[in-house]
Protein backbone atom coordinates (compact mmCIF):
# COMPACT_ATOMS: atom_id res chain seq x y z
CA UNK A 1 0.00 0.00 0.00
CA UNK A 2 1.38 3.42 -0.94
CA UNK A 3 1.77 6.18 1.61
CA UNK A 4 -0.68 9.00 1.21
CA UNK A 5 -0.49 12.41 2.82
CA UNK A 6 -3.75 14.11 3.69
CA UNK A 7 -3.69 17.87 4.03
CA UNK A 8 -4.67 19.34 7.38
CA UNK A 9 -8.37 20.17 7.69
CA UNK A 10 -10.56 21.64 10.41
CA UNK A 11 -13.93 20.06 11.19
CA UNK A 12 -16.55 22.70 11.95
CA UNK A 13 -19.60 21.08 13.47
CA UNK A 14 -20.87 19.27 16.49
CA UNK A 15 -20.59 15.77 17.97
CA UNK A 16 -23.56 13.59 18.88
CA UNK A 17 -23.47 10.45 21.00
CA UNK A 18 -24.78 7.19 19.57
CA UNK A 19 -27.56 7.33 22.16
CA UNK A 20 -28.97 10.37 20.32
CA UNK A 21 -30.16 8.29 17.34
CA UNK A 22 -33.89 8.32 16.73
CA UNK A 23 -36.24 5.33 16.82
CA UNK A 24 -35.19 4.43 13.25
CA UNK A 25 -31.53 4.50 14.40
CA UNK A 26 -30.68 7.57 12.31
CA UNK A 27 -29.36 11.02 13.13
CA UNK A 28 -31.98 12.82 11.04
CA UNK A 29 -33.24 14.89 13.99
CA UNK A 30 -29.75 15.98 15.04
CA UNK A 31 -28.84 16.80 11.42
CA UNK A 32 -31.92 19.03 11.21
CA UNK A 33 -30.90 20.75 14.46
CA UNK A 34 -27.58 21.61 12.84
CA UNK A 35 -29.23 22.73 9.60
CA UNK A 36 -31.45 25.09 11.61
CA UNK A 37 -28.48 26.58 13.50
CA UNK A 38 -28.14 30.24 12.47
CA UNK A 39 -24.42 30.40 13.26
CA UNK A 40 -23.64 27.41 11.05
CA UNK A 41 -25.82 28.70 8.21
CA UNK A 42 -24.16 32.13 8.32
CA UNK A 43 -20.71 30.51 8.32
CA UNK A 44 -21.62 28.36 5.32
CA UNK A 45 -23.05 31.30 3.39
CA UNK A 46 -20.15 33.65 4.21
CA UNK A 47 -17.67 31.06 2.91
CA UNK A 48 -19.62 29.82 -0.13
CA UNK A 49 -20.11 26.37 1.40
CA UNK A 50 -23.91 26.14 1.39
CA UNK A 51 -24.01 22.83 -0.51
CA UNK A 52 -21.19 21.03 1.32
CA UNK A 53 -21.40 18.86 4.44
CA UNK A 54 -19.22 16.28 6.17
CA UNK A 55 -19.88 13.58 8.70
CA UNK A 56 -17.34 11.78 10.80
CA UNK A 57 -17.70 8.67 12.96
CA UNK A 58 -15.32 8.19 15.87
CA UNK A 59 -15.38 4.71 17.33
CA UNK A 60 -14.36 3.70 20.83
CA UNK A 61 -14.24 0.23 22.39
CA UNK A 62 -17.88 0.34 23.48
CA UNK A 63 -19.43 3.39 21.84
CA UNK A 64 -19.13 5.91 19.04
CA UNK A 65 -19.67 9.59 18.30
CA UNK A 66 -21.26 11.00 15.18
CA UNK A 67 -20.04 14.43 14.02
CA UNK A 68 -22.04 16.57 11.60
CA UNK A 69 -20.65 19.68 9.95
CA UNK A 70 -18.10 20.57 7.31
CA UNK A 71 -14.37 20.22 6.63
CA UNK A 72 -12.51 23.43 5.83
CA UNK A 73 -8.92 24.53 5.32
CA UNK A 74 -7.13 25.75 8.46
CA UNK A 75 -6.96 29.24 6.96
CA UNK A 76 -10.76 29.63 7.15
CA UNK A 77 -11.90 31.64 10.18
CA UNK A 78 -14.35 29.45 12.08
CA UNK A 79 -17.19 30.68 14.30
CA UNK A 80 -16.98 30.42 18.08
CA UNK A 81 -19.21 27.90 19.80
GUDO-972569 format. One line per field, with one value per atom (N, C-alpha, C): residue number from 1; atom name; x, y, z. Coordinates in Angstrom, 3 decimals. Example, Ala and Ser with C-alpha at 12.3 -4.5 7.8 and 13.67 -1.06 7.14 Angstrom:
! GUDO-972569
num = [1; 1; 1; 2; 2; 2]
atome = [N; CA; C; N; CA; C]
c1 = [13.190; 12.300; 13.200; 12.850; 13.670; 12.900]
c2 = [-5.690; -4.500; -3.300; -2.250; -1.060; 0.030]
c3 = [7.800; 7.800; 7.800; 7.080; 7.140; 7.870]
This chain:
! GUDO-972569
num = [1; 1; 1; 2; 2; 2; 3; 3; 3; 4; 4; 4; 5; 5; 5; 6; 6; 6; 7; 7; 7; 8; 8; 8; 9; 9; 9; 10; 10; 10; 11; 11; 11; 12; 12; 12; 13; 13; 13; 14; 14; 14; 15; 15; 15; 16; 16; 16; 17; 17; 17; 18; 18; 18; 19; 19; 19; 20; 20; 20; 21; 21; 21; 22; 22; 22; 23; 23; 23; 24; 24; 24; 25; 25; 25; 26; 26; 26; 27; 27; 27; 28; 28; 28; 29; 29; 29; 30; 30; 30; 31; 31; 31; 32; 32; 32; 33; 33; 33; 34; 34; 34; 35; 35; 35; 36; 36; 36; 37; 37; 37; 38; 38; 38; 39; 39; 39; 40; 40; 40; 41; 41; 41; 42; 42; 42; 43; 43; 43; 44; 44; 44; 45; 45; 45; 46; 46; 46; 47; 47; 47; 48; 48; 48; 49; 49; 49; 50; 50; 50; 51; 51; 51; 52; 52; 52; 53; 53; 53; 54; 54; 54; 55; 55; 55; 56; 56; 56; 57; 57; 57; 58; 58; 58; 59; 59; 59; 60; 60; 60; 61; 61; 61; 62; 62; 62; 63; 63; 63; 64; 64; 64; 65; 65; 65; 66; 66; 66; 67; 67; 67; 68; 68; 68; 69; 69; 69; 70; 70; 70; 71; 71; 71; 72; 72; 72; 73; 73; 73; 74; 74; 74; 75; 75; 75; 76; 76; 76; 77; 77; 77; 78; 78; 78; 79; 79; 79; 80; 80; 80; 81; 81; 81]
atome = [N; CA; C; N; CA; C; N; CA; C; N; CA; C; N; CA; C; N; CA; C; N; CA; C; N; CA; C; N; CA; C; N; CA; C; N; CA; C; N; CA; C; N; CA; C; N; CA; C; N; CA; C; N; CA; C; N; CA; C; N; CA; C; N; CA; C; N; CA; C; N; CA; C; N; CA; C; N; CA; C; N; CA; C; N; CA; C; N; CA; C; N; CA; C; N; CA; C; N; CA; C; N; CA; C; N; CA; C; N; CA; C; N; CA; C; N; CA; C; N; CA; C; N; CA; C; N; CA; C; N; CA; C; N; CA; C; N; CA; C; N; CA; C; N; CA; C; N; CA; C; N; CA; C; N; CA; C; N; CA; C; N; CA; C; N; CA; C; N; CA; C; N; CA; C; N; CA; C; N; CA; C; N; CA; C; N; CA; C; N; CA; C; N; CA; C; N; CA; C; N; CA; C; N; CA; C; N; CA; C; N; CA; C; N; CA; C; N; CA; C; N; CA; C; N; CA; C; N; CA; C; N; CA; C; N; CA; C; N; CA; C; N; CA; C; N; CA; C; N; CA; C; N; CA; C; N; CA; C; N; CA; C; N; CA; C; N; CA; C; N; CA; C; N; CA; C; N; CA; C; N; CA; C]
c1 = [0.847; 0.000; 0.899; 0.586; 1.376; 1.014; 2.030; 1.773; 0.987; 0.122; -0.678; -0.755; -0.423; -0.489; -1.810; -2.483; -3.750; -3.494; -3.881; -3.690; -4.502; -3.981; -4.666; -6.001; -7.030; -8.367; -8.897; -9.883; -10.562; -12.012; -12.523; -13.926; -14.734; -15.667; -16.554; -17.911; -18.339; -19.599; -19.788; -20.526; -20.870; -20.935; -20.493; -20.587; -21.921; -22.350; -23.561; -23.236; -23.681; -23.469; -24.379; -23.966; -24.779; -26.154; -26.273; -27.561; -28.559; -28.089; -28.968; -29.653; -29.465; -30.158; -31.658; -32.440; -33.890; -34.364; -35.677; -36.239; -35.911; -35.574; -35.185; -33.670; -32.979; -31.530; -30.797; -31.322; -30.683; -30.404; -29.653; -29.357; -30.096; -31.217; -31.979; -32.349; -32.818; -33.235; -32.044; -30.916; -29.746; -29.207; -29.264; -28.844; -29.713; -31.007; -31.915; -31.648; -31.284; -30.895; -29.735; -28.743; -27.583; -27.971; -28.822; -29.235; -30.039; -30.678; -31.451; -30.623; -29.351; -28.479; -28.050; -28.424; -28.144; -26.653; -25.862; -24.422; -23.791; -24.170; -23.640; -24.070; -25.336; -25.820; -25.118; -24.869; -24.156; -22.727; -22.066; -20.707; -20.658; -21.592; -21.624; -21.831; -22.761; -23.048; -21.863; -21.278; -20.148; -18.942; -18.830; -17.675; -18.015; -19.223; -19.621; -19.673; -20.096; -20.115; -21.526; -22.524; -23.912; -24.260; -23.643; -24.007; -23.000; -22.189; -21.195; -21.437; -21.302; -21.402; -20.431; -20.079; -19.222; -19.776; -19.575; -19.877; -18.627; -18.491; -17.341; -17.825; -17.405; -17.702; -16.407; -16.469; -15.317; -15.713; -15.038; -15.376; -14.472; -15.080; -14.356; -14.621; -14.055; -14.238; -15.701; -16.495; -17.881; -18.906; -18.486; -19.426; -18.876; -19.609; -19.130; -19.755; -19.130; -19.673; -19.857; -20.925; -21.259; -21.079; -20.275; -20.044; -20.703; -21.389; -22.041; -21.557; -21.135; -20.646; -19.997; -18.804; -18.102; -16.598; -15.830; -14.373; -13.934; -13.026; -12.509; -10.994; -10.357; -8.922; -8.635; -7.468; -7.130; -7.120; -6.989; -6.959; -8.333; -9.402; -10.760; -11.055; -11.544; -11.900; -13.209; -13.164; -14.350; -15.093; -16.407; -17.189; -16.915; -17.083; -16.978; -18.230; -18.068; -19.209; -19.614]
c2 = [-1.167; 0.000; 1.239; 2.185; 3.418; 4.384; 5.132; 6.178; 7.294; 7.893; 8.995; 10.071; 11.292; 12.410; 13.134; 13.382; 14.112; 15.490; 16.507; 17.872; 18.117; 18.990; 19.339; 19.998; 19.595; 20.172; 20.467; 21.329; 21.645; 21.218; 20.487; 20.065; 21.084; 21.733; 22.702; 22.021; 21.771; 21.084; 20.722; 19.654; 19.272; 17.756; 17.218; 15.771; 15.382; 14.173; 13.593; 12.175; 11.801; 10.452; 9.470; 8.218; 7.188; 7.051; 7.406; 7.331; 8.376; 9.307; 10.368; 9.983; 8.739; 8.294; 8.230; 8.397; 8.321; 6.872; 6.682; 5.334; 4.499; 5.147; 4.428; 4.243; 4.612; 4.500; 5.356; 6.588; 7.568; 8.832; 9.726; 11.021; 12.144; 11.828; 12.821; 14.023; 13.795; 14.889; 15.786; 15.179; 15.979; 16.734; 16.104; 16.798; 18.029; 17.898; 19.034; 20.132; 19.754; 20.750; 21.581; 20.904; 21.611; 22.481; 21.974; 22.735; 23.977; 23.951; 25.093; 26.044; 25.738; 26.580; 27.811; 28.985; 30.243; 30.504; 30.173; 30.404; 29.558; 28.282; 27.408; 27.902; 28.253; 28.698; 29.977; 30.901; 32.131; 31.807; 30.921; 30.507; 29.889; 29.002; 28.357; 29.381; 30.289; 31.302; 32.247; 32.715; 33.645; 33.055; 31.719; 31.059; 30.281; 30.485; 29.821; 28.307; 27.814; 26.375; 25.828; 26.514; 26.141; 24.699; 24.165; 22.830; 21.748; 22.015; 21.028; 20.650; 19.357; 18.857; 17.703; 17.419; 16.284; 15.612; 14.319; 13.575; 12.784; 12.532; 11.777; 10.861; 9.615; 8.669; 8.375; 8.476; 8.193; 7.033; 5.913; 4.711; 4.527; 4.090; 3.696; 2.219; 1.665; 0.234; -0.170; 0.711; 0.339; 1.371; 2.365; 3.388; 4.115; 5.087; 5.912; 7.292; 8.235; 9.587; 9.890; 10.591; 11.000; 12.509; 12.994; 14.425; 14.876; 16.011; 16.575; 18.002; 18.329; 19.681; 19.765; 20.360; 20.573; 20.615; 20.133; 20.224; 21.460; 22.220; 23.427; 23.473; 24.308; 24.527; 25.279; 25.063; 25.748; 27.275; 27.793; 29.243; 29.895; 29.097; 29.627; 29.979; 31.209; 31.636; 30.964; 30.200; 29.447; 30.199; 29.998; 30.682; 30.091; 30.889; 30.418; 29.647; 28.644; 27.905; 26.812]
c3 = [0.000; 0.000; 0.000; -0.834; -0.941; 0.178; 0.618; 1.607; 0.957; 1.719; 1.214; 2.275; 1.895; 2.817; 2.626; 3.721; 3.687; 4.281; 3.548; 4.028; 5.286; 6.141; 7.381; 7.073; 7.814; 7.693; 9.090; 9.159; 10.411; 10.248; 11.229; 11.194; 11.981; 11.311; 11.954; 12.072; 13.278; 13.473; 14.925; 15.123; 16.487; 16.616; 17.753; 17.967; 18.596; 18.295; 18.879; 19.319; 20.488; 21.001; 20.260; 20.209; 19.574; 20.197; 21.460; 22.159; 21.652; 20.819; 20.316; 19.005; 18.549; 17.344; 17.622; 16.565; 16.726; 16.711; 16.752; 16.819; 15.577; 14.473; 13.253; 13.180; 14.265; 14.397; 13.370; 13.184; 12.310; 13.113; 12.521; 13.126; 12.403; 11.800; 11.041; 11.901; 13.113; 13.989; 14.348; 14.680; 15.036; 13.823; 12.646; 11.424; 11.188; 11.400; 11.207; 12.233; 13.459; 14.461; 13.937; 13.377; 12.839; 11.649; 10.777; 9.599; 9.990; 11.133; 11.612; 12.473; 12.686; 13.499; 12.700; 13.180; 12.468; 12.311; 13.325; 13.256; 12.154; 12.088; 11.045; 9.669; 9.511; 8.207; 7.748; 8.674; 8.324; 7.910; 8.649; 8.316; 6.919; 6.635; 5.321; 4.204; 4.411; 3.393; 3.197; 4.288; 4.214; 3.491; 3.504; 2.909; 1.635; 1.098; -0.135; -0.026; 1.132; 1.398; 1.603; 1.100; 1.387; 1.009; -0.022; -0.507; -0.121; 0.897; 1.325; 2.780; 3.069; 4.442; 4.595; 5.837; 6.167; 7.404; 7.482; 8.700; 9.058; 10.333; 10.801; 11.920; 11.888; 12.956; 13.697; 15.023; 15.866; 16.772; 16.581; 17.333; 18.540; 19.636; 20.830; 21.082; 22.124; 22.394; 22.594; 23.180; 23.477; 23.025; 22.263; 21.838; 20.616; 20.136; 19.041; 19.121; 18.416; 18.304; 16.829; 16.532; 15.179; 15.119; 14.188; 14.017; 12.730; 12.773; 11.595; 11.407; 10.216; 9.948; 8.593; 8.562; 7.308; 7.549; 6.581; 6.630; 5.872; 6.477; 5.825; 5.983; 5.183; 5.316; 6.609; 7.211; 8.457; 8.345; 7.132; 6.955; 7.080; 7.041; 7.147; 8.597; 8.820; 10.178; 10.578; 11.656; 12.080; 13.182; 13.254; 14.301; 15.672; 16.700; 18.076; 18.444; 19.302; 19.797; 18.875]
